[in-house]
């Protein structure tokens, strides 16, 4: 049994190693694909965040301009009021 069992064990181990290698390659491909998807979604999220910040800055600038305009109008009204 010792000499006949050895080739069977050797072939079983070889088959197991091939299966593990194939599974490892498949897992690596899936991991790489998932990593690419994650990086893409992270970049998209960053772009959305940048757009949001830019819009907030634009709104803040518009508000500042409106406040300055209102102050100028108030000053003009004070100048035009009868004394």
C-alpha positions in Angstrom: 0.0 0.0 0.0 2.9 2.4 0.7 4.2 2.5 -2.9 0.8 2.6 -4.5 -0.7 5.2 -2.2 2.1 7.7 -2.7 1.3 8.5 -6.4 -2.4 8.9 -5.4 -1.5 11.3 -2.6 0.9 13.1 -4.8 -1.7 13.6 -7.5 -4.3 14.6 -4.9 -1.9 17.2 -3.5 -1.2 18.5 -7.0 -4.9 18.8 -7.7 -5.4 20.6 -4.4 -2.5 23.0 -5.2 -3.9 23.7 -8.6 -7.3 24.5 -7.2 -5.8 26.8 -4.6 -3.8 28.6 -7.2 -6.9 29.0 -9.4 -8.9 30.2 -6.5 -6.1 32.6 -5.4 -5.9 34.1 -9.0 -9.7 34.5 -9.0 -9.7 36.2 -5.6 -6.9 38.5 -6.7 -8.8 39.5 -9.8 -11.9 40.1 -7.8 -10.0 42.1 -5.2 -8.3 44.2 -7.9 -11.7 44.9 -9.5 -13.3 45.8 -6.1 -10.4 48.0 -5.3 -10.8 49.9 -8.6 -14.5 50.3 -8.0 -13.7 51.7 -4.5 -11.2 54.1 -5.8 -13.6 55.3 -8.5 -16.4 55.8 -6.0 -14.0 57.6 -3.7 -12.9 59.9 -6.5 -16.5 60.6 -7.4 -17.3 61.4 -3.8 -14.3 63.8 -3.6 -15.5 65.5 -6.8 -19.0 65.9 -5.4 -17.5 67.3 -2.1 -15.3 69.7 -4.1 -18.4 70.9 -6.1 -20.4 71.4 -2.9 -17.6 73.4 -1.3 -17.2 75.5 -4.5 -21.0 76.2 -4.5 -20.9 77.2 -0.8 -18.0 79.6 -1.5 -20.0 81.1 -4.4 -23.1 81.6 -2.3 -21.0 83.1 0.5 -19.5 85.6 -2.0 -22.9 86.5 -3.3 -24.2 87.1 0.3 -21.2 89.3 1.0 -21.8 91.3 -2.1 -25.5 91.7 -1.2 -24.7 92.8 2.3 -22.2 95.4 1.0 -24.9 96.6 -1.5 -27.5 96.9 1.3 -25.0 98.9 3.4 -24.4 101.3 0.5 -28.1 101.7 -0.1 -28.7 102.5 3.6 -25.9 105.1 3.4 -27.5 106.7 0.4 -30.9 106.7 2.1 -29.4 108.4 5.2 -27.8 111.0 2.9 -31.1 111.7 1.1 -33.2 112.0 4.3 -34.2 115.6 5.1 -32.4 117.0 8.1 
